[in-house]
Amino acid sequence: MNENIFLMMVFFPFLAIVVGYAVFNRTPKNGPTQNRGTEPSQNSTLVTGGMNGGRGGSSSAITIPRDPQEYAKAMMPSHAKKKENK
């Protein structure tokens, strides 16, 4: 009788958790079906953001270049830009 209670209370729920994890945590074998990111080009993407704190707020807009070289220059910290310009 004690074995049946052990199986019902401990083993079967543990087994269900392991099987559920194995079934629902699968990754596709062929990888992603779409290419990530955007193609390099001369265009740029406009990104906007804002905050509303109840007493007004703030908003900002920034353009993100799609060209990898221009992106790297745009995301460079200000202290590194000063060194590069010298």
PADREN-594099 format. One line per 3 residues: their letters; for each residue y, z, x of N, C-alpha, C. Coordinates in nm, 3 decimals. Each point is the difference from the previous one (the first is absolute). Layout:
BEGIN
A> Y/Z/X/Y/Z/X/Y/Z/X; ...
end
This chain:
BEGIN
MNE> -0.119/0.000/0.082/0.119/0.000/-0.082/0.126/0.000/0.087; 0.001/0.078/0.109/0.115/0.006/0.087/0.023/-0.133/0.072; -0.107/-0.074/0.027/0.015/-0.131/0.064/0.071/-0.098/-0.091
NIF> -0.031/0.003/-0.128/0.064/-0.091/-0.094/0.150/0.030/-0.012; 0.035/0.127/0.000/0.141/0.037/-0.008/0.072/-0.046/0.127; -0.063/0.017/0.115/0.060/-0.046/0.126/0.022/-0.150/-0.003
LMM> -0.101/-0.075/-0.047/0.014/-0.145/-0.006/0.112/-0.042/-0.094; 0.009/0.065/-0.115/0.100/-0.038/-0.099/0.141/0.041/0.041; 0.015/0.112/0.066/0.132/0.053/0.029/0.055/-0.044/0.137
VFF> -0.086/-0.032/0.095/0.048/-0.031/0.135/-0.037/-0.141/0.044; -0.124/-0.035/-0.006/-0.046/-0.125/0.059/0.048/-0.122/-0.077; -0.018/-0.002/-0.132/0.036/-0.118/-0.078/0.151/-0.027/0.001
PFL> 0.088/0.101/-0.014/0.143/-0.030/0.013/0.037/-0.052/0.140; -0.060/0.058/0.104/0.025/-0.047/0.136/-0.044/-0.145/0.015; -0.117/-0.032/-0.053/-0.051/-0.137/0.006/0.091/-0.095/-0.077
AIV> 0.051/0.043/-0.115/0.089/-0.084/-0.079/0.131/-0.026/0.074; 0.052/0.100/0.070/0.123/-0.017/0.076/-0.021/-0.098/0.115; -0.110/0.011/0.070/-0.029/-0.089/0.113/-0.017/-0.143/-0.048
VGY> -0.074/-0.020/-0.108/-0.022/-0.136/-0.053/0.132/-0.057/-0.053; 0.078/0.081/-0.069/0.128/-0.047/-0.051/0.095/-0.041/0.112; 0.003/0.077/0.106/0.084/-0.033/0.116/-0.046/-0.132/0.063
AVF> -0.130/-0.017/0.013/-0.054/-0.121/0.061/0.029/-0.124/-0.085; -0.003/0.015/-0.131/0.022/-0.114/-0.089/0.148/-0.037/-0.009; 0.087/0.099/-0.016/0.140/-0.028/-0.025/0.084/-0.013/0.126
NRT> -0.051/0.032/0.115/0.078/-0.008/0.123/-0.042/-0.119/0.086; -0.034/-0.108/-0.064/-0.041/-0.119/0.073/0.120/-0.087/0.034; -0.003/-0.062/0.115/0.105/-0.094/0.040/-0.056/-0.141/-0.009
PKN> 0.084/-0.098/-0.027/-0.049/-0.138/-0.004/-0.054/-0.043/0.136; -0.110/-0.071/-0.001/-0.063/-0.040/0.126/0.075/-0.115/0.066; 0.069/-0.082/-0.077/0.066/-0.116/0.057/0.145/0.027/0.039
GPT> 0.047/0.121/-0.017/0.138/0.031/0.033/0.094/-0.038/-0.112; 0.128/0.008/0.024/0.097/-0.032/-0.104/-0.002/-0.149/-0.034; 0.026/-0.031/-0.127/-0.003/-0.140/-0.043/0.135/-0.067/0.020
QNR> 0.106/0.080/0.018/0.132/-0.058/0.020/0.051/0.038/0.139; 0.083/-0.085/0.054/0.065/0.032/0.127/0.107/0.104/-0.026; 0.013/0.096/0.089/0.102/0.103/-0.016/0.130/-0.044/0.062
GTE> 0.109/0.053/-0.053/0.131/-0.028/0.056/0.055/-0.133/-0.049; 0.102/-0.046/0.068/0.063/-0.128/-0.034/-0.003/-0.090/0.121; 0.015/-0.126/-0.025/0.004/-0.097/0.109/0.133/0.012/0.074
PSQ> 0.000/-0.014/0.131/0.128/0.002/0.073/0.087/-0.118/-0.044; 0.127/0.028/-0.025/0.094/-0.105/-0.039/0.140/0.047/0.033; 0.097/-0.083/-0.031/0.139/0.033/0.027/0.060/0.082/-0.115
NST> -0.068/0.011/-0.110/0.051/0.075/-0.115/-0.013/0.149/0.025; 0.059/0.079/-0.088/-0.014/0.144/0.010/-0.023/0.057/-0.140; -0.048/0.122/-0.005/-0.028/0.069/-0.125/0.106/0.107/-0.021
LVT> 0.054/0.008/-0.120/0.099/0.101/-0.034/-0.073/0.121/-0.059; 0.019/0.116/0.061/-0.062/0.124/-0.046/0.112/0.093/-0.044; -0.012/0.052/-0.123/0.101/0.092/-0.051/-0.063/0.135/-0.027
GGM> 0.080/0.103/0.010/-0.047/0.135/-0.028/0.116/0.083/-0.048; -0.032/0.107/-0.070/0.107/0.083/-0.051/-0.049/0.139/-0.034; 0.097/0.085/-0.030/-0.032/0.138/-0.034/0.100/0.045/-0.104
NGG> -0.045/0.071/-0.101/0.090/0.054/-0.101/-0.018/0.150/0.000; 0.101/0.071/0.046/-0.009/0.145/0.010/0.063/0.074/-0.117; 0.030/-0.066/-0.109/0.060/0.065/-0.113/0.152/-0.009/0.000
RGG> 0.062/0.009/0.113/0.146/-0.010/0.012/0.037/-0.127/0.074; -0.046/-0.105/-0.047/0.020/-0.125/0.072/-0.123/-0.028/0.084; 0.012/-0.084/0.092/-0.115/-0.032/0.082/0.039/-0.094/0.110
SSS> -0.098/-0.058/0.060/0.026/-0.096/0.106/-0.101/-0.112/-0.011; 0.039/-0.114/0.049/-0.092/-0.112/0.005/0.028/-0.078/0.127; -0.099/-0.070/0.045/0.016/-0.079/0.121/-0.085/-0.125/-0.011
AIT> 0.038/-0.100/0.074/-0.074/-0.125/0.007/-0.008/-0.042/0.146; -0.114/-0.049/0.040/-0.020/-0.045/0.137/-0.081/-0.129/-0.004; 0.030/-0.091/0.089/-0.078/-0.122/0.010/-0.101/0.015/0.113
IPR> -0.122/-0.034/-0.030/-0.110/0.008/0.097/-0.038/-0.142/0.040; 0.018/-0.038/0.125/-0.036/-0.135/0.043/-0.151/-0.021/-0.002; -0.042/-0.121/-0.029/-0.143/-0.033/0.001/-0.050/-0.046/0.136
DPQ> 0.091/-0.041/0.084/-0.037/-0.043/0.134/-0.037/0.125/0.082; -0.118/0.003/0.063/-0.043/0.119/0.072/0.096/0.043/0.111; 0.060/-0.096/0.071/0.093/0.036/0.107/0.128/0.062/-0.055
EYA> 0.053/-0.060/-0.106/0.121/0.054/-0.063/-0.028/0.136/-0.064; -0.120/0.016/-0.057/-0.036/0.129/-0.060/-0.002/0.109/0.106; -0.057/-0.031/0.116/-0.007/0.099/0.107/0.140/0.038/0.046
KAM> 0.091/-0.097/0.008/0.137/0.031/0.040/0.071/0.083/-0.106; -0.024/-0.029/-0.128/0.067/0.072/-0.108/-0.050/0.144/-0.010; -0.124/0.026/0.031/-0.057/0.134/-0.012/0.011/0.082/0.128
MPS> 0.066/-0.056/0.101/0.016/0.070/0.126/0.096/0.118/-0.018; -0.030/0.117/0.057/0.093/0.114/-0.011/0.135/-0.033/0.064; 0.104/0.066/-0.049/0.136/-0.032/0.046/0.019/0.028/0.149
HAK> -0.063/0.106/0.053/0.016/0.029/0.143/-0.066/-0.107/0.086; -0.106/-0.062/-0.049/-0.063/-0.108/0.076/0.081/-0.129/-0.007; 0.069/-0.022/-0.114/0.085/-0.118/-0.011/0.116/0.007/0.099
KKE> 0.055/0.119/0.019/0.112/0.017/0.094/-0.043/-0.033/0.142; -0.121/0.041/0.036/-0.051/-0.029/0.135/-0.023/-0.149/0.019; -0.050/-0.068/-0.107/-0.030/-0.141/0.010/0.128/-0.083/0.013
NK> 0.107/0.043/-0.064/0.126/-0.076/0.003/0.074/0.014/0.131; -0.030/0.097/0.081/0.071/0.020/0.128/-0.039/-0.103/0.102
end
